[in-house]
Amino acid sequence: MKKLRKILAEEGLQASSGKYVVIGNYGRGVQTLWPKTAKPGAYPQLEAQRIADKLNGSAGRQNRPGGGVHWHHKPLEDALEYVNRHEAVVAIQRLQEKHGLHDEEDW
């Protein structure tokens, strides 16, 4: 199943859920998901973009060491490419499965 998805993705034929996740990057390989890593949400693109923009403009962000978290939104299909923390990886895998992008056997 993974090989088929890879071929479809390379040909631009990958199935799309139309859903996006909001990923926060602390830097140094540390990520978080919105609203929380253990149970992230999947949103339409515009809503995910608004959430990320609002979080990036949150009061006090500039006062945190290192500038705080940088938030961005990514398609659910590609989100695993942007996280490496085990908890975030597992949470995105579950979301992908919930939205029919992967089967449990793929993991």
N, C-alpha and C positions, 0 to 999 in steps of 0.2 A: 504494500500500500504506500509506503514512503517513497519508493522509486517512482511510482505512478504520479504522485503529487509533485515530485521533483521535476519530472519530465513536463508535466502540465505547466508548472511555474516557469520553466525555461522557455516554453512556447507561448507564454502569456495567456494561458488558458486556465490558470488556477481559479478555483472556486472562491468567491468572495462573500463574506458574511455582511459586508457593509458596516461592520462594527470596528470601533477603535478603542484602545486602552490608553489611559493617561499614566505615563511613567515619569517618576521623579528621579533625577540623577544628583546624588550628593558629591560625585567625583570619586576617584580612586576605586572604581568598580563597585560602588555601593548604590543600589537602586531601591526604590519603593514604588508602590502602585497606589492609585487613587480608587476608592476612598481609603482602603487599607490593603496592605499586601496580602493578607490572608484571604480576603474576599474582594478582589478588584471588580470594577464594573466594566461593562462593554457598552459603548455609546455610539450614536450616529456621529459622523465626522464633525459637523459643526458644533455639536454639544461638547464633544471631547476637546475641540480647539478652544472653546469658550472656557471650559474648566481649566485647561492648562494656562491660558492667558490670565485668568483671574488669579490662579495660584502664583504665577510668576510676578504679578503685580501686588501681591499681598503686602500689607503694611508690616514692617519689621524685617522683611526678607533681607534688605541691605544691611541690617544691623547684626546679622548672624555671621560668625566667622566663616570666611570663604564665600560669602554671599548667599549662603543657604542652598536650597534645592533648586535645580533648574528643571522645570516641568515641560514635557512635550507629549504629543499624541502620535500614536503609530497604529497602522492597521493591525487588527487582531491576528491576521495571517502571518505578519512579519514580526510581531512583538518579541518573539523568542530571540531574535537577532540583537535585541537591545538590552537584554538583562542577562546577568550571570549568577546572581544570588540564588541559591537553591530554592528558598521560599518563594521568590518571585517567579522562577521558572515553573515550579509546580503549579502555582496559582494560574499562570497563563495557560499551561497545558490543560488544566481543568476547564477554563473558559473556552478554549478552542474546542474541546470535546463537547461542551454544552451547546455550542453553536454549530456543531456538525463539521468541524474542520479536521478533526482527527478522531480516530478510534482509540480506545484504551490499549489495544494491541500494538499501536504504533510506538508506544513508549517503551 
